[in-house]
Amino acid sequence: MKPIRLAVVGATGRMGCAVVRLAPAHGLAVVRAVARDQTGLDAGTVASGKTLGVLLEKEPLALASGGFDVVVDFSSPEATVDLAEVAVQTGAALVSGTTGLTGEGEGALVRASGHAAVFWEPNMSLGVHVLVDLVRRAASQLGADFDVEVCELHHRLKVDAPSGTATRLVEALREARSPQARVIHGRQGRPGARPLDEIAVHALRGGDVIGDHTVHFLGSGERVEITHRATDRDVFARGALRAAAFVAGKPAGRYRMSDLLDAGRTP
């Protein structure tokens, strides 16, 4: 059986290097790699010091010539728009963990999903998706008597806030309690007493923290805190590689981690 062929975008970044390095252990073969820097160097040498025979290309749109089954993307919102067009032209599946997408990026993914399998998640950790499910259930069972606060902590170099995972947690909370719940980001001055339907999101930045997310359910006389902490970035690369294996050969459409997890459950 031939291995699934991958094109990796953002291949010199922390996540891209991890995907290139870990792909063989997951039975996947990196055949093309794109990065804004170190163009012309061997992607394997950059990622792990081991020659792969795949030279780094500069532009995502170069992938429109094909030769792969799945694109794995950990780069920028601008590149994601180009990769959506690559998916349209080649029919190759797209797996993206890029956060901070604009409306243009979201629209591009929707269009691409009419031509190829598109798997987008702001967090590729399997544990985070269990967290989302637990938060949704807790919100439903605890009800409106418990106030909800979402806190996320990341390294000082993260460029977007709040994190995509925090945004997904807010979506889960609104699904469970009220789509009209008021979402605020931090507090200052004299905001007054806390409304019952408020969901506050707090983004902390500093050091080299990979990613912590906590949802606080604060009741009268008791509180529940549900937390996920990432201690190794490889967890996201492994999740992306599992996603690539999952969507390879799938029909065109949108896919999420919940689809992958549901497929792995035994009846």
VMD Tcl script that draws the C-alpha trace (Angstrom):
set ca {
  {0.00 0.00 0.00}
  {1.44 3.36 -1.04}
  {1.85 5.98 1.69}
  {-0.33 9.08 1.62}
  {1.61 11.90 -0.06}
  {1.80 15.18 1.83}
  {2.58 18.75 0.90}
  {3.52 20.75 4.00}
  {3.06 24.53 4.08}
  {4.87 26.52 6.74}
  {7.46 23.75 6.69}
  {10.19 25.74 8.48}
  {7.98 26.88 11.36}
  {7.73 25.03 14.65}
  {4.61 23.11 13.66}
  {5.67 22.55 10.06}
  {9.00 21.09 11.14}
  {7.22 18.75 13.53}
  {4.88 17.56 10.76}
  {7.83 16.87 8.43}
  {9.76 15.09 11.18}
  {6.88 12.92 12.43}
  {5.21 12.05 9.11}
  {7.18 8.82 8.40}
  {6.23 7.36 11.79}
  {2.57 7.80 10.81}
  {3.02 6.10 7.44}
  {2.85 9.38 5.50}
  {5.36 10.69 2.96}
  {6.25 14.37 2.58}
  {6.72 14.98 -1.16}
  {6.50 18.79 -1.33}
  {7.19 21.56 1.16}
  {6.60 25.32 1.13}
  {8.07 28.05 3.33}
  {8.76 31.78 3.02}
  {12.37 31.30 4.13}
  {15.22 28.87 3.42}
  {13.91 28.31 -0.11}
  {15.88 25.65 -1.97}
  {17.10 23.86 1.14}
  {16.08 20.30 1.92}
  {12.91 20.26 4.07}
  {14.10 17.23 6.01}
  {17.45 18.79 6.82}
  {15.74 21.93 8.12}
  {13.19 19.96 10.18}
  {15.36 17.24 11.67}
  {18.83 17.25 10.19}
  {17.98 14.24 7.99}
  {17.94 14.65 4.21}
  {14.50 14.05 2.72}
  {15.08 14.88 -0.93}
  {12.31 17.50 -0.91}
  {13.41 21.07 -1.59}
  {11.58 24.00 -0.03}
  {9.43 26.04 -2.42}
  {8.46 29.64 -1.68}
  {4.91 30.19 -2.89}
  {1.83 28.18 -1.81}
  {0.28 28.62 -5.25}
  {3.18 26.59 -6.71}
  {1.35 23.57 -5.33}
  {-1.32 24.00 -8.00}
  {0.80 21.63 -10.12}
  {-0.23 18.81 -7.74}
  {1.57 15.54 -7.08}
  {0.24 14.99 -3.54}
  {-2.87 13.73 -1.75}
  {-3.18 16.15 1.19}
  {-1.86 19.62 2.03}
  {-1.07 20.18 5.72}
  {-1.00 23.88 6.55}
  {0.39 25.64 9.61}
  {1.25 29.02 8.13}
  {-0.70 32.26 7.72}
  {-4.29 33.29 6.93}
  {-3.08 34.71 3.61}
  {-1.51 31.38 2.62}
  {-4.69 29.55 3.61}
  {-6.62 31.53 0.99}
  {-4.09 30.44 -1.67}
  {-4.23 26.84 -0.49}
  {-8.00 26.81 -0.76}
  {-7.51 27.67 -4.44}
  {-4.93 24.86 -4.72}
  {-7.55 22.45 -3.33}
  {-10.05 23.66 -5.93}
  {-7.57 23.14 -8.77}
  {-6.06 19.82 -7.68}
  {-8.82 18.16 -5.67}
  {-6.25 17.37 -2.97}
  {-7.53 17.42 0.59}
  {-6.60 20.36 2.82}
  {-5.78 20.07 6.53}
  {-5.24 23.44 8.19}
  {-4.50 24.46 11.75}
  {-3.90 28.11 10.86}
  {-5.72 30.53 13.17}
  {-6.76 34.15 12.80}
  {-8.67 33.55 9.55}
  {-10.56 36.53 8.12}
  {-13.94 36.41 6.43}
  {-12.06 36.00 3.15}
  {-10.28 32.96 4.54}
  {-13.46 31.39 5.81}
  {-15.14 31.98 2.47}
  {-12.20 30.43 0.64}
  {-12.46 27.27 2.73}
  {-16.19 27.05 2.06}
  {-15.54 27.31 -1.68}
  {-12.74 24.73 -1.53}
  {-14.99 22.29 0.32}
  {-17.14 22.09 -2.81}
  {-14.17 20.56 -4.65}
  {-12.11 18.73 -2.01}
  {-12.12 17.47 1.56}
  {-11.33 20.41 3.88}
  {-10.36 19.75 7.51}
  {-9.86 22.95 9.53}
  {-9.38 23.13 13.27}
  {-7.82 25.90 15.35}
  {-6.35 23.23 17.64}
  {-5.26 19.80 16.41}
  {-4.99 18.26 19.88}
  {-7.35 15.34 20.48}
  {-7.50 16.29 24.15}
  {-8.75 19.79 23.36}
  {-11.71 18.34 21.51}
  {-12.57 16.22 24.52}
  {-12.33 19.48 26.50}
  {-14.85 21.15 24.17}
  {-17.27 18.25 24.61}
  {-16.91 18.32 28.41}
  {-17.44 22.10 28.49}
  {-20.58 21.81 26.37}
  {-21.99 19.13 28.69}
  {-21.07 21.03 31.86}
  {-22.68 24.22 30.57}
  {-25.88 22.36 29.75}
  {-26.08 20.54 33.07}
  {-25.02 23.37 35.39}
  {-27.35 25.88 33.74}
  {-27.59 29.65 33.92}
  {-26.99 29.84 37.68}
  {-23.26 29.35 37.01}
  {-21.27 32.24 35.57}
  {-18.77 31.31 32.87}
  {-15.29 32.70 32.25}
  {-12.81 31.45 29.61}
  {-9.07 31.95 30.16}
  {-6.31 31.10 27.70}
  {-2.54 31.41 28.13}
  {0.04 31.28 25.33}
  {3.66 32.18 24.64}
  {4.67 35.77 24.06}
  {5.10 35.29 20.29}
  {1.49 34.37 19.53}
  {0.08 37.04 17.23}
  {-3.70 36.58 17.54}
  {-6.00 36.85 20.54}
  {-8.10 35.27 21.76}
  {-6.86 31.89 20.59}
  {-8.87 29.92 18.09}
  {-9.46 27.30 20.76}
  {-10.89 29.89 23.16}
  {-13.23 31.02 20.40}
  {-14.31 27.41 19.84}
  {-14.99 27.03 23.57}
  {-17.20 30.12 23.48}
  {-19.11 28.60 20.55}
  {-19.67 25.43 22.56}
  {-20.89 27.44 25.56}
  {-23.36 29.39 23.43}
  {-24.58 26.19 21.80}
  {-25.27 24.71 25.23}
  {-26.77 27.77 26.92}
  {-27.86 30.59 24.64}
  {-26.79 31.71 21.15}
  {-27.52 35.27 22.31}
  {-25.10 35.13 25.27}
  {-23.06 38.33 25.46}
  {-19.33 37.77 24.88}
  {-16.82 40.30 26.22}
  {-13.02 40.34 26.10}
  {-11.49 41.36 29.42}
  {-12.80 44.08 31.73}
  {-11.69 47.52 32.77}
  {-13.02 50.64 34.45}
  {-16.41 50.19 36.15}
  {-18.30 47.60 34.09}
  {-20.86 47.13 36.86}
  {-22.37 43.92 38.17}
  {-21.88 40.87 35.98}
  {-24.94 40.02 33.83}
  {-26.15 36.43 34.04}
  {-25.83 35.82 30.29}
  {-22.25 37.11 29.96}
  {-19.28 35.02 28.79}
  {-15.94 36.71 29.41}
  {-12.76 35.73 27.57}
  {-9.30 36.54 28.90}
  {-6.09 36.17 26.85}
  {-2.78 35.95 28.74}
  {0.59 36.09 26.96}
  {4.11 35.41 28.16}
  {7.11 33.15 28.27}
  {7.15 29.96 26.24}
  {3.77 28.53 27.24}
  {2.55 26.21 24.48}
  {-1.13 26.57 25.30}
  {-3.39 26.38 28.37}
  {-7.18 26.72 28.30}
  {-9.47 26.80 31.33}
  {-13.23 27.26 31.50}
  {-14.49 28.40 34.92}
  {-18.07 27.67 35.97}
  {-18.67 29.86 39.02}
  {-21.72 29.14 41.16}
  {-22.89 30.09 44.62}
  {-20.73 28.19 47.09}
  {-19.02 26.03 44.47}
  {-17.14 26.20 41.20}
  {-16.06 23.80 38.47}
  {-12.89 24.34 36.43}
  {-12.10 22.32 33.31}
  {-8.55 22.68 31.99}
  {-6.42 21.44 29.14}
  {-2.67 22.08 29.09}
  {-0.39 21.31 26.15}
  {3.17 20.49 27.23}
  {4.60 19.33 23.88}
  {3.96 20.92 20.46}
  {4.27 17.51 18.83}
  {0.74 16.78 20.03}
  {-0.61 19.22 17.43}
  {1.52 17.76 14.65}
  {0.37 14.23 15.51}
  {-3.24 15.40 15.42}
  {-2.71 17.02 12.02}
  {-1.14 13.84 10.65}
  {-4.06 11.79 11.93}
  {-6.37 14.28 10.24}
  {-4.42 13.95 6.97}
  {-4.76 10.17 7.03}
  {-8.46 10.55 7.82}
  {-9.38 12.93 4.98}
  {-7.18 11.41 2.27}
  {-9.57 10.11 -0.38}
  {-12.66 11.46 1.39}
  {-15.44 13.11 -0.65}
  {-15.47 16.90 -0.94}
  {-16.90 18.64 2.12}
  {-16.05 20.10 5.53}
  {-14.57 17.89 8.22}
  {-13.64 18.54 11.86}
  {-11.92 16.69 14.66}
  {-15.29 15.48 15.91}
  {-15.67 13.52 12.66}
  {-12.28 11.88 13.18}
  {-13.05 11.02 16.79}
  {-16.50 9.66 15.92}
  {-14.94 7.47 13.20}
  {-12.55 5.98 15.77}
  {-15.25 4.99 18.24}
  {-16.30 1.37 18.39}
  {-20.06 0.71 18.07}
}
mol new
graphics top color blue
foreach p $ca { graphics top sphere $p radius 0.5 }
foreach p [lrange $ca 0 end-1] q [lrange $ca 1 end] { graphics top cylinder $p $q radius 0.2 }
display resetview
